[in-house]
Amino acid sequence: MALDNPLEEYFRNNKGRLIHKWMHYFDIYHRHFEKFRGKPIVVVEFGVSQGGSLQMWRDYFGEQATIYGIDIDERCAELGGPGTHVLIGDQEDRDFLRTVGARTGPIDVLIEDGGHTMGQQLATFDVMYPLVKEDGVFLIEDLHTSYWDEYGGGYRRPRTFMRRAKQLTDQLNAWHSHDSRLVVDDFTRTTRSMHFYDSIVVFEKGHVVEPHHEMTGTRIFDS
């Protein structure tokens, strides 16, 4: 029986390389990525592992997509193919990340599924998020590591990605702040929305201008 979600259907019928995913991720992927299918886009995935997800993204996004996989394991270099390129390096190394950005150019979809340590996640977001196009999507997953000591996480611990994401919800609303500590910046101007799920945060980019409000209709009561 065909499933409503082509990504989950691919996963459940996978005859290719190994894919390891939390099952609730598939609905999130499809919700935010469907609009890019069949288009000439640039997709970047951090975390190649066995290469199965690169095959899945190729099947999902279509032949017009250019796909880049990033991994620290040199064995992954052989997992590329037509229109799919694998770059080897440490995602916590910001200089390496800049070389990635120089290679990929502007990005439509970025999937952060790399090493999952706080240093790796924060470096990747800081360097790569500005490279995501207007109307593009940055999805970072496996954020349960923000609560795991062995990855540098912990509940309410400073410098976790979830702490950063929570702070960025304030930045999303900076237009309305009267406090000099919270001012409109590039994130405010280029981020249309943030979506929080179990272990995933999705950032949707766009051109954002200062909100305004209007009134229509006839007043019934005096102020």
N, CA, C and O of each residue as an XYZ file, in Angstrom:
892
protein
N       0.850     -1.196      0.000
C       0.000      0.000      0.000
C       0.884      1.243      0.000
O       1.815      1.350      0.798
N       0.590      2.173     -0.891
C       1.362      3.413     -0.979
C       1.077      4.288      0.239
O      -0.053      4.358      0.722
N       2.119      4.949      0.722
C       1.982      5.870      1.837
C       1.776      7.283      1.309
O       2.123      7.586      0.167
N       1.208      8.147      2.151
C       1.021      9.544      1.765
C       2.344     10.302      1.710
O       2.448     11.333      1.046
N       3.347      9.791      2.407
C       4.630     10.474      2.495
C       5.657      9.725      1.643
O       6.039      8.607      1.991
N       6.114     10.320      0.531
C       7.055      9.603     -0.352
C       8.386      9.300      0.313
O       9.050      8.337     -0.072
N       8.801     10.090      1.297
C      10.053      9.816      1.993
C       9.931      8.568      2.858
O      10.816      7.712      2.855
N       8.837      8.471      3.593
C       8.648      7.273      4.411
C       8.471      6.038      3.533
O       8.943      4.953      3.871
N       7.791      6.213      2.411
C       7.608      5.086      1.502
C       8.965      4.610      0.970
O       9.219      3.408      0.900
N       9.829      5.554      0.599
C      11.171      5.189      0.148
C      11.901      4.437      1.256
O      12.508      3.394      1.012
N      11.839      4.969      2.471
C      12.544      4.365      3.604
C      12.078      2.934      3.845
O      12.897      2.033      4.028
N      10.783      2.729      3.846
C      10.244      1.406      4.168
C      10.499      0.393      3.052
O      10.459     -0.814      3.290
N      10.759      0.876      1.845
C      11.045     -0.017      0.725
C      12.498      0.095      0.275
O      12.832     -0.262     -0.854
N      13.350      0.586      1.149
C      14.731      0.883      0.797
C      15.510     -0.379      0.416
O      15.616     -1.325      1.197
N      16.048     -0.366     -0.796
C      16.927     -1.439     -1.259
C      18.349     -0.915     -1.461
O      19.217     -1.628     -1.964
N      18.571      0.316     -1.070
C      19.878      0.929     -1.253
C      20.700      0.892      0.021
O      20.592     -0.041      0.817
N      21.521      1.915      0.207
C      22.415      1.983      1.362
C      21.636      2.226      2.651
O      20.474      2.631      2.636
N      22.313      1.966      3.759
C      21.678      2.058      5.079
C      21.192      3.475      5.387
O      21.909      4.451      5.165
N      19.972      3.572      5.898
C      19.398      4.826      6.407
C      18.934      4.562      7.830
O      18.294      3.547      8.102
N      19.256      5.477      8.740
C      18.832      5.360     10.146
C      18.132      6.663     10.531
O      18.770      7.714     10.593
N      16.816      6.598     10.792
C      16.043      7.800     11.085
C      15.031      7.536     12.194
O      14.509      6.427     12.307
N      14.755      8.539     13.004
C      13.584      8.533     13.878
C      12.360      8.681     12.975
O      12.334      9.522     12.076
N      11.357      7.857     13.225
C      10.257      7.760     12.274
C       9.399      9.020     12.189
O       8.806      9.284     11.143
N       9.321      9.796     13.256
C       8.491     11.002     13.186
C       9.149     12.106     12.347
O       8.514     13.122     12.065
N      10.397     11.921     11.953
C      11.072     12.926     11.142
C      10.469     13.034      9.745
O      10.474     14.113      9.152
N       9.953     11.935      9.219
C       9.544     11.939      7.811
C       8.416     12.936      7.526
O       8.432     13.602      6.491
N       7.456     13.044      8.418
C       6.389     14.018      8.222
C       6.930     15.442      8.260
O       6.460     16.310      7.523
N       7.914     15.680      9.115
C       8.506     17.019      9.214
C       9.265     17.364      7.939
O       9.129     18.462      7.398
N      10.057     16.421      7.471
C      10.768     16.642      6.213
C       9.799     17.006      5.093
O       9.972     18.018      4.414
N       8.799     16.187      4.913
C       7.881     16.368      3.781
C       7.112     17.681      3.901
O       6.852     18.344      2.897
N       6.753     18.053      5.116
C       6.016     19.303      5.336
C       6.820     20.510      4.876
O       6.264     21.453      4.312
N       8.120     20.482      5.115
C       8.942     21.658      4.821
C       9.697     21.571      3.499
O      10.170     22.591      2.997
N       9.821     20.386      2.929
C      10.626     20.214      1.720
C       9.812     19.988      0.454
O      10.355     20.087     -0.646
N       8.542     19.692      0.581
C       7.760     19.299     -0.590
C       7.807     20.339     -1.705
O       7.834     19.985     -2.884
N       7.819     21.606     -1.342
C       7.759     22.668     -2.349
C       8.998     22.699     -3.245
O       8.974     23.326     -4.305
N      10.072     22.035     -2.837
C      11.322     22.056     -3.605
C      11.437     20.894     -4.591
O      12.373     20.859     -5.390
N      10.517     19.959     -4.548
C      10.654     18.758     -5.374
C      10.603     19.089     -6.869
O       9.811     19.921     -7.312
N      11.460     18.423     -7.626
C      11.466     18.582     -9.080
C      12.047     19.886     -9.572
O      11.876     20.227    -10.743
N      12.737     20.636     -8.707
C      13.274     21.942     -9.085
C      14.801     21.919     -9.081
O      15.403     21.056     -8.441
N      15.430     22.853     -9.784
C      16.897     22.913     -9.835
C      17.462     23.600     -8.586
O      17.827     24.775     -8.623
N      17.524     22.861     -7.503
C      17.899     23.418     -6.212
C      19.251     22.881     -5.758
O      19.795     21.938     -6.333
N      19.779     23.514     -4.703
C      21.000     23.049     -4.035
C      20.612     22.539     -2.649
O      20.011     23.255     -1.848
N      20.969     21.289     -2.391
C      20.695     20.640     -1.111
C      22.018     20.296     -0.450
O      22.909     19.746     -1.098
N      22.159     20.611      0.828
C      23.362     20.275      1.583
C      22.944     19.456      2.796
O      22.071     19.862      3.564
N      23.580     18.296      2.960
C      23.316     17.466      4.134
C      24.616     17.231      4.894
O      25.578     16.701      4.338
N      24.641     17.622      6.152
C      25.755     17.299      7.036
C      25.478     15.948      7.683
O      24.441     15.744      8.314
N      26.429     15.028      7.513
C      26.288     13.680      8.021
C      25.924     12.717      6.906
O      24.747     12.530      6.600
N      26.937     12.102      6.296
C      26.706     11.191      5.185
C      26.512      9.764      5.671
O      25.678      9.033      5.137
N      27.283      9.358      6.689
C      27.211      8.007      7.254
C      27.413      6.965      6.162
O      28.478      6.929      5.546
N      26.423      6.118      5.905
C      26.539      5.066      4.895
C      26.062      5.504      3.513
O      26.128      4.728      2.560
N      25.584      6.737      3.398
C      25.179      7.269      2.106
C      23.738      7.018      1.721
O      23.306      7.418      0.639
N      22.978      6.353      2.599
C      21.593      6.046      2.256
C      20.708      7.265      2.143
O      19.834      7.323      1.278
N      20.925      8.244      3.012
C      20.074      9.429      2.952
C      20.363     10.255      1.700
O      19.458     10.905      1.176
N      21.607     10.243      1.209
C      21.896     10.930     -0.051
C      21.083     10.320     -1.187
O      20.568     11.039     -2.043
N      20.971      9.004     -1.195
C      20.143      8.337     -2.203
C      18.669      8.690     -2.028
O      17.948      8.878     -3.008
N      18.229      8.779     -0.775
C      16.836      9.122     -0.510
C      16.523     10.534     -0.971
O      15.476     10.774     -1.572
N      17.431     11.480     -0.692
C      17.180     12.860     -1.118
C      17.178     12.975     -2.635
O      16.400     13.744     -3.200
N      18.047     12.215     -3.296
C      18.052     12.236     -4.761
C      16.707     11.754     -5.294
O      16.146     12.365     -6.203
N      16.191     10.674     -4.740
C      14.903     10.155     -5.184
C      13.791     11.166     -4.907
O      12.878     11.325     -5.716
N      13.869     11.838     -3.782
C      12.793     12.752     -3.363
C      12.834     14.070     -4.132
O      11.810     14.515     -4.650
N      13.997     14.693     -4.210
C      14.078     16.021     -4.816
C      14.147     15.959     -6.338
O      13.754     16.912     -7.010
N      14.638     14.861     -6.887
C      14.663     14.722     -8.331
C      16.019     15.004     -8.946
O      16.946     15.449     -8.268
N      16.121     14.742    -10.222
C      17.395     14.797    -10.931
C      17.918     16.210    -11.123
O      19.109     16.387    -11.380
N      17.065     17.222    -11.005
C      17.549     18.595    -11.182
C      18.288     19.130     -9.963
O      18.975     20.147    -10.052
N      18.153     18.459     -8.833
C      18.807     18.914     -7.601
C      20.298     18.624     -7.651
O      20.722     17.573     -8.132
N      21.093     19.571     -7.147
C      22.510     19.343     -6.886
C      22.650     19.114     -5.390
O      22.248     19.955     -4.585
N      23.221     17.976     -5.021
C      23.254     17.561     -3.618
C      24.703     17.472     -3.151
O      25.559     16.899     -3.825
N      24.959     18.059     -1.967
C      26.269     17.979     -1.337
C      26.120     17.277      0.008
O      25.272     17.644      0.822
N      26.952     16.265      0.230
C      27.022     15.619      1.530
C      28.334     15.981      2.202
O      29.382     16.011      1.557
N      28.274     16.255      3.501
C      29.453     16.662      4.258
C      29.690     15.647      5.376
O      28.774     15.321      6.131
N      30.931     15.148      5.476
C      31.243     14.199      6.539
C      32.731     14.255      6.850
O      33.539     14.649      6.009
N      33.084     13.856      8.071
C      34.489     13.843      8.485
C      35.163     12.528      8.111
O      36.391     12.450      8.085
N      34.386     11.509      7.826
C      34.899     10.177      7.509
C      35.324     10.123      6.042
O      34.490     10.240      5.145
N      36.617      9.946      5.804
C      37.137      9.971      4.431
C      36.558      8.861      3.567
O      36.546      8.977      2.341
N      36.081      7.795      4.183
C      35.487      6.709      3.399
C      34.235      7.163      2.664
O      33.848      6.557      1.664
N      33.597      8.225      3.150
C      32.366      8.714      2.520
C      32.620      9.366      1.169
O      31.685      9.574      0.396
N      33.878      9.689      0.877
C      34.186     10.384     -0.377
C      33.744      9.594     -1.598
O      33.487     10.169     -2.655
N      33.657      8.290     -1.457
C      33.302      7.448     -2.607
C      31.795      7.328     -2.806
O      31.346      6.628     -3.713
N      31.009      8.002     -1.969
C      29.556      7.821     -1.993
C      28.830      8.860     -2.839
O      27.602      8.933     -2.806
N      29.555      9.645     -3.580
C      28.927     10.605     -4.487
C      28.404      9.920     -5.736
O      28.384      8.692     -5.821
N      27.987     10.712     -6.692
C      27.455     10.199     -7.947
C      27.070     11.369     -8.821
O      27.387     12.510     -8.487
N      26.399     11.124     -9.927
C      25.979     12.225    -10.800
C      25.139     13.260    -10.044
O      24.074     12.940     -9.517
N      25.623     14.484     -9.998
C      24.902     15.552     -9.305
C      24.970     15.487     -7.799
O      24.345     16.301     -7.119
N      25.724     14.524     -7.252
C      25.872     14.378     -5.798
C      27.350     14.398     -5.457
O      28.117     13.574     -5.955
N      27.752     15.333     -4.614
C      29.150     15.549     -4.283
C      29.343     15.381     -2.786
O      28.516     15.844     -2.001
N      30.415     14.730     -2.381
C      30.721     14.529     -0.972
C      32.000     15.285     -0.631
O      33.038     15.083     -1.260
N      31.915     16.152      0.366
C      33.044     16.947      0.832
C      33.458     16.452      2.206
O      32.608     16.206      3.062
N      34.756     16.305      2.423
C      35.274     15.706      3.655
C      35.919     16.783      4.521
O      36.770     17.541      4.057
N      35.506     16.840      5.783
C      36.093     17.785      6.723
C      35.329     17.811      8.023
O      34.306     17.141      8.168
N      35.824     18.584      8.966
C      35.270     18.683     10.310
C      34.294     19.850     10.369
O      34.695     20.998     10.175
N      33.030     19.578     10.633
C      32.032     20.642     10.627
C      32.174     21.605     11.789
O      31.514     22.645     11.802
N      33.010     21.292     12.760
C      33.267     22.257     13.829
C      34.363     23.250     13.438
O      34.587     24.244     14.129
N      35.031     22.974     12.340
C      36.084     23.841     11.818
C      35.432     24.902     10.929
O      35.000     24.606      9.815
N      35.365     26.113     11.418
C      34.653     27.162     10.694
C      35.339     27.532      9.383
O      34.673     27.945      8.434
N      36.653     27.391      9.318
C      37.331     27.633      8.044
C      36.909     26.588      7.012
O      36.681     26.918      5.848
N      36.806     25.325      7.441
C      36.324     24.291      6.531
C      34.906     24.601      6.075
O      34.587     24.446      4.896
N      34.056     25.036      6.991
C      32.683     25.360      6.623
C      32.635     26.476      5.584
O      31.779     26.466      4.699
N      33.529     27.414      5.687
C      33.560     28.492      4.688
C      33.948     27.948      3.320
O      33.455     28.431      2.300
N      34.825     26.950      3.285
C      35.161     26.349      1.991
C      33.966     25.585      1.433
O      33.766     25.533      0.220
N      33.170     24.990      2.327
C      31.943     24.322      1.880
C      31.014     25.334      1.222
O      30.497     25.100      0.130
N      30.808     26.462      1.899
C      29.934     27.490      1.348
C      30.429     28.031      0.022
O      29.632     28.316     -0.872
N      31.761     28.176     -0.113
C      32.319     28.650     -1.377
C      32.058     27.649     -2.496
O      31.887     28.035     -3.653
N      32.028     26.367     -2.153
C      31.787     25.309     -3.157
C      30.310     25.239     -3.524
O      29.969     25.152     -4.704
N      29.439     25.277     -2.533
C      28.015     25.070     -2.801
C      27.332     26.293     -3.369
O      26.395     26.172     -4.157
N      27.796     27.490     -2.971
C      27.048     28.700     -3.296
C      25.771     28.752     -2.480
O      25.621     27.996     -1.520
N      24.850     29.628     -2.844
C      23.588     29.746     -2.087
C      22.839     28.416     -2.030
O      22.820     27.653     -2.997
N      22.227     28.159     -0.884
C      21.639     26.849     -0.578
C      20.125     26.979     -0.438
O      19.634     27.914      0.194
N      19.395     26.050     -1.021
C      17.943     26.019     -0.876
C      17.510     25.226      0.347
O      16.632     25.661      1.091
N      18.117     24.068      0.559
C      17.753     23.187      1.672
C      19.029     22.740      2.358
O      19.924     22.190      1.716
N      19.120     22.976      3.669
C      20.243     22.480      4.446
C      19.704     21.579      5.550
O      18.842     21.979      6.334
N      20.225     20.360      5.598
C      19.822     19.375      6.603
C      21.031     19.126      7.484
O      22.037     18.600      7.008
N      20.959     19.487      8.745
C      22.082     19.328      9.662
C      21.867     18.042     10.459
O      21.083     18.011     11.408
N      22.573     16.984     10.061
C      22.479     15.677     10.705
C      23.882     15.127     10.893
O      24.149     13.956     10.624
N      24.775     15.993     11.359
C      26.181     15.632     11.466
C      26.529     14.963     12.770
O      25.869     14.013     13.192
N      27.581     15.469     13.417
C      28.083     14.810     14.616
C      27.281     15.037     15.873
O      27.436     14.295     16.843
N      26.427     16.045     15.884
C      25.461     16.288     16.966
C      26.051     16.855     18.253
O      25.328     16.980     19.242
N      27.352     17.206     18.277
C      27.863     17.886     19.461
C      27.482     19.358     19.386
O      27.173     19.883     18.317
N      27.511     20.012     20.543
C      27.103     21.415     20.578
C      28.031     22.276     19.728
O      27.568     23.168     19.017
N      29.333     22.020     19.793
C      30.262     22.808     18.992
C      30.018     22.648     17.512
O      30.093     23.620     16.761
N      29.725     21.428     17.079
C      29.460     21.178     15.662
C      28.174     21.856     15.213
O      28.136     22.492     14.159
N      27.132     21.722     16.004
C      25.841     22.295     15.619
C      25.899     23.811     15.584
O      25.392     24.428     14.648
N      26.507     24.415     16.585
C      26.551     25.872     16.648
C      27.428     26.445     15.537
O      27.069     27.448     14.919
N      28.581     25.811     15.279
C      29.450     26.299     14.202
C      28.744     26.211     12.858
O      28.810     27.140     12.053
N      28.071     25.099     12.616
C      27.396     24.910     11.332
C      26.290     25.937     11.143
O      26.133     26.489     10.054
N      25.531     26.193     12.185
C      24.477     27.194     12.075
C      25.070     28.582     11.840
O      24.606     29.312     10.964
N      26.077     28.945     12.606
C      26.647     30.295     12.503
C      27.191     30.572     11.105
O      26.980     31.654     10.555
N      27.887     29.600     10.534
C      28.539     29.831      9.242
C      27.589     29.606      8.069
O      27.613     30.361      7.096
N      26.754     28.571      8.158
C      25.976     28.152      6.995
C      24.604     28.820      6.892
O      24.080     28.971      5.789
N      24.021     29.216      8.005
C      22.672     29.790      7.937
C      22.607     31.015      7.024
O      21.646     31.140      6.266
N      23.579     31.918      7.062
C      23.509     33.066      6.152
C      23.562     32.685      4.675
O      23.193     33.490      3.820
N      24.019     31.462      4.358
C      24.117     31.028      2.968
C      22.820     30.439      2.441
O      22.694     30.197      1.240
N      21.852     30.203      3.325
C      20.565     29.671      2.883
C      19.784     30.787      2.200
O      19.681     31.899      2.718
N      19.241     30.475      1.040
C      18.555     31.479      0.228
C      17.280     31.992      0.879
O      16.705     31.350      1.759
N      16.858     33.156      0.427
C      15.512     33.620      0.748
C      14.523     32.560      0.245
O      14.621     32.092     -0.889
N      13.588     32.198      1.095
C      12.621     31.116      0.849
C      13.234     29.727      1.010
O      12.568     28.726      0.745
N      14.503     29.653      1.445
C      15.115     28.365      1.733
C      14.806     27.881      3.137
O      14.143     28.562      3.919
N      15.305     26.677      3.440
C      15.013     26.017      4.720
C      16.304     25.467      5.321
O      17.109     24.837      4.635
N      16.482     25.716      6.609
C      17.566     25.119      7.390
C      16.910     24.231      8.431
O      16.205     24.724      9.312
N      17.135     22.921      8.340
C      16.559     21.965      9.289
C      17.695     21.304     10.055
O      18.608     20.728      9.465
N      17.625     21.397     11.380
C      18.632     20.753     12.223
C      17.940     19.710     13.080
O      16.936     19.989     13.736
N      18.493     18.497     13.065
C      17.816     17.377     13.721
C      18.687     16.743     14.798
O      19.850     17.102     14.985
N      18.086     15.795     15.493
C      18.719     15.083     16.612
C      19.127     16.036     17.722
O      20.185     15.888     18.333
N      18.271     17.013     17.970
C      18.559     18.012     19.004
C      18.333     17.483     20.414
O      18.511     18.219     21.384
N      17.946     16.225     20.541
C      17.915     15.626     21.884
C      19.316     15.618     22.494
O      19.458     15.508     23.712
N      20.368     15.736     21.645
C      21.713     15.790     22.219
C      21.953     17.071     23.018
O      22.918     17.151     23.778
N      21.086     18.070     22.857
C      21.179     19.264     23.699
C      20.908     18.935     25.169
O      21.162     19.759     26.047
N      20.402     17.751     25.431
C      20.094     17.329     26.802
C      21.013     16.204     27.268
O      20.823     15.675     28.364
N      22.013     15.823     26.452
C      22.898     14.711     26.761
C      24.294     15.225     27.090
O      24.917     15.921     26.287
N      24.780     14.875     28.284
C      26.076     15.361     28.744
C      27.208     15.001     27.792
O      28.099     15.817     27.555
N      27.183     13.784     27.240
C      28.303     13.317     26.430
C      28.463     14.092     25.124
O      29.496     13.985     24.463
N      27.447     14.871     24.750
C      27.529     15.702     23.551
C      27.722     17.187     23.890
O      27.688     18.041     23.004
N      27.923     17.478     25.158
C      28.063     18.856     25.589
C      26.753     19.497     25.975
O      26.693     20.704     26.210
N      25.687     18.690     26.044
C      24.373     19.207     26.388
C      24.047     19.049     27.867
O      24.906     18.700     28.677
N      22.800     19.309     28.197
C      22.299     19.237     29.569
C      21.144     20.201     29.723
O      21.147     21.278     29.126
N      20.171     19.831     30.508
C      18.982     20.667     30.681
C      19.357     22.046     31.202
O      19.963     22.172     32.267
N      18.997     23.072     30.453
C      19.273     24.478     30.756
C      20.760     24.799     30.793
O      21.163     25.821     31.348
N      21.564     23.944     30.214
C      22.998     24.199     30.161
C      23.283     25.262     29.112
O      22.728     25.199     28.015
N      24.140     26.246     29.421
C      24.487     27.255     28.416
C      25.212     26.629     27.235
O      25.808     25.559     27.357
N      25.158     27.302     26.091
C      25.875     26.908     24.885
C      25.398     25.584     24.311
O      26.188     24.847     23.721
N      24.137     25.276     24.471
C      23.565     24.174     23.709
C      22.798     24.762     22.536
O      22.453     25.944     22.532
N      22.532     23.916     21.535
C      21.797     24.462     20.401
C      20.373     24.830     20.789
O      19.839     25.821     20.290
N      19.752     24.059     21.662
C      18.386     24.397     22.056
C      18.339     25.715     22.822
O      17.380     26.475     22.683
N      19.346     25.992     23.616
C      19.385     27.304     24.265
C      19.493     28.409     23.216
O      18.841     29.447     23.334
N      20.314     28.186     22.195
C      20.444     29.183     21.130
C      19.106     29.361     20.401
O      18.686     30.485     20.128
N      18.452     28.251     20.095
C      17.185     28.339     19.369
C      16.141     29.095     20.186
O      15.389     29.898     19.633
N      16.087     28.853     21.474
C      15.125     29.560     22.323
C      15.418     31.062     22.338
O      14.500     31.881     22.314
N      16.696     31.413     22.378
C      17.065     32.831     22.333
C      16.676     33.457     20.998
O      16.286     34.624     20.944
N      16.782     32.687     19.931
C      16.448     33.219     18.612
C      14.957     33.478     18.447
O      14.565     34.244     17.567
N      14.119     32.861     19.271
C      12.698     33.215     19.222
C      12.497     34.659     19.655
O      11.603     35.337     19.147
N      13.309     35.135     20.580
C      13.273     36.560     20.930
C      13.720     37.400     19.741
O      13.109     38.422     19.428
N      14.786     36.966     19.082
C      15.299     37.732     17.951
C      14.278     37.804     16.825
O      14.198     38.805     16.113
N      13.500     36.743     16.667
C      12.441     36.732     15.657
C      11.436     37.852     15.912
O      10.840     38.382     14.975
N      11.247     38.212     17.190
C      10.266     39.220     17.601
C      10.896     40.566     17.961
O      10.264     41.397     18.614
N      12.141     40.775     17.534
C      12.875     41.971     17.958
C      12.242     43.264     17.484
O      12.488     44.319     18.067
N      11.416     43.204     16.420
C      10.736     44.424     15.960
C       9.930     45.071     17.084
O       9.725     46.285     17.074
N       9.482     44.297     18.030
C       8.555     44.789     19.045
C       9.243     45.137     20.367
O       8.581     45.526     21.329
N      10.561     44.997     20.412
C      11.274     45.214     21.671
C      11.510     46.695     21.935
O      11.844     47.460     21.030
N      11.331     47.080     23.187
C      11.684     48.421     23.660
C      12.968     48.379     24.482
O      13.353     49.375     25.094
N      13.621     47.235     24.495
C      14.823     47.016     25.299
C      16.038     47.091     24.383
O      16.082     46.417     23.354
N      17.019     47.902     24.749
C      18.192     48.107     23.905
C      19.025     46.832     23.744
O      19.878     46.750     22.861
N      18.770     45.830     24.612
C      19.516     44.572     24.487
C      18.973     43.678     23.372
O      19.627     42.712     22.977
N      17.786     43.994     22.866
C      17.181     43.181     21.808
C      16.847     44.095     20.639
O      15.867     44.839     20.670
N      17.680     44.023     19.609
C      17.513     44.901     18.452
C      17.374     44.060     17.190
O      17.833     42.919     17.138
N      16.742     44.632     16.182
C      16.573     43.967     14.894
C      17.944     43.739     14.258
O      18.774     44.646     14.200
N      18.168     42.504     13.778
C      19.431     42.187     13.117
C      19.159     41.375     11.853
O      18.012     41.253     11.425
N      20.221     40.819     11.255
C      20.056     40.069     10.007
C      19.146     38.865     10.194
O      18.359     38.536      9.307
N      19.248     38.206     11.344
C      18.366     37.059     11.591
C      16.906     37.509     11.573
O      16.065     36.844     10.969
N      16.600     38.614     12.216
C      15.232     39.134     12.252
C      14.736     39.458     10.846
O      13.584     39.188     10.507
N      15.603     40.029     10.045
C      15.209     40.481      8.703
C      15.129     39.344      7.684
O      14.529     39.512      6.622
N      15.723     38.197      7.989
C      15.803     37.130      6.973
C      15.132     35.833      7.413
O      15.201     34.838      6.691
N      14.486     35.818      8.576
C      13.864     34.592      9.068
C      12.363     34.792      9.169
O      11.878     35.593      9.968
N      11.637     34.049      8.342
C      10.179     34.173      8.337
C       9.555     33.418      9.505
O       8.580     33.881     10.097
N      10.120     32.248      9.838
C       9.492     31.451     10.892
C      10.474     30.443     11.451
O      11.466     30.090     10.813
N      10.172     29.981     12.674
C      10.871     28.875     13.316
C       9.822     27.856     13.748
O       8.763     28.214     14.263
N      10.134     26.582     13.529
C       9.207     25.510     13.876
C       9.921     24.533     14.803
O      10.970     23.991     14.454
N       9.351     24.311     15.985
C       9.944     23.404     16.960
C       9.181     22.082     16.972
O       7.954     22.050     17.068
N       9.943     20.994     16.871
C       9.393     19.646     16.966
C      10.262     18.857     17.940
O      11.311     19.332     18.373
N       9.821     17.664     18.276
C      10.673     16.771     19.053
C      11.978     16.548     18.290
O      11.989     15.938     17.221
N      13.074     17.053     18.855
C      14.436     16.847     18.347
C      14.762     17.577     17.052
O      15.837     17.363     16.492
N      13.881     18.423     16.563
C      14.120     19.163     15.319
C      13.694     20.617     15.485
O      12.673     20.910     16.106
N      14.494     21.527     14.917
C      14.064     22.910     14.714
C      14.242     23.216     13.227
O      15.281     22.917     12.637
N      13.217     23.811     12.640
C      13.247     24.207     11.237
C      13.181     25.728     11.157
O      12.305     26.356     11.752
N      14.112     26.304     10.421
C      14.128     27.745     10.172
C      13.730     27.963      8.712
O      14.364     27.413      7.811
N      12.703     28.747      8.475
C      12.284     29.091      7.120
C      12.662     30.537      6.855
O      12.270     31.438      7.597
N      13.417     30.751      5.801
C      13.929     32.082      5.521
C      13.005     32.857      4.593
O      12.169     32.280      3.896
N      13.172     34.168      4.598
C      12.387     35.033      3.748
C      12.792     36.471      3.988
O      13.548     36.771      4.912
N      12.288     37.349      3.158
C      12.533     38.786      3.330
C      11.471     39.330      4.280
O      10.284     39.352      3.953
N      11.904     39.764      5.447
C      10.977     40.200      6.489
C      11.128     41.705      6.706
O      12.233     42.195      6.939
N      10.026     42.426      6.628
C      10.023     43.864      6.896
C       9.299     44.111      8.213
O       8.612     43.231      8.731
N       9.457     45.299      8.739
C       8.839     45.610     10.018
C       7.321     45.412      9.953
O       6.669     45.971      9.070
N       6.755     44.633     10.866
C       5.308     44.388     10.838
C       4.525     45.677     11.058
O       4.984     46.594     11.739
N       3.341     45.725     10.470
C       2.447     46.848     10.734
C       1.033     46.298     10.890
O       0.731     45.191     10.444
N       0.175     47.082     11.526
C      -1.217     46.637     11.691
C      -2.161     47.682     11.116
O      -1.824     48.863     11.031
N      -3.336     47.236     10.725
C      -4.349     48.096     10.130
C      -5.708     47.769     10.740
O      -5.860     46.755     11.422
N      -6.679     48.615     10.498
C      -8.057     48.359     10.933
C      -8.994     48.598      9.770
O      -8.789     49.516      8.976
N     -10.007     47.785      9.667
C     -11.065     48.001      8.702
C     -12.414     47.853      9.413
O     -12.474     47.379     10.547
N     -13.479     48.254      8.749
C     -14.807     48.145      9.356
C     -15.195     49.398     10.117
O     -14.438     50.367     10.174
N     -16.372     49.367     10.696
C     -16.957     50.515     11.401
C     -16.924     50.285     12.898
O     -17.278     49.211     13.385
N     -16.489     51.317     13.629
C     -16.437     51.216     15.080
C     -17.858     51.111     15.666
O     -18.779     51.803     15.231
N     -18.003     50.248     16.637
C     -19.295     50.108     17.343
C     -19.250     50.829     18.676
O     -20.184     51.556     19.015
N     -18.185     50.644     19.437
C     -18.067     51.272     20.747
C     -17.013     52.358     20.695
O     -16.006     52.220     20.000
N     -17.239     53.443     21.428
C     -16.237     54.472     21.551
C     -15.080     53.958     22.415
O     -15.261     53.110     23.290
N     -13.901     54.490     22.146
C     -12.738     54.077     22.927
C     -12.877     54.587     24.352
O     -12.000     54.348     25.182
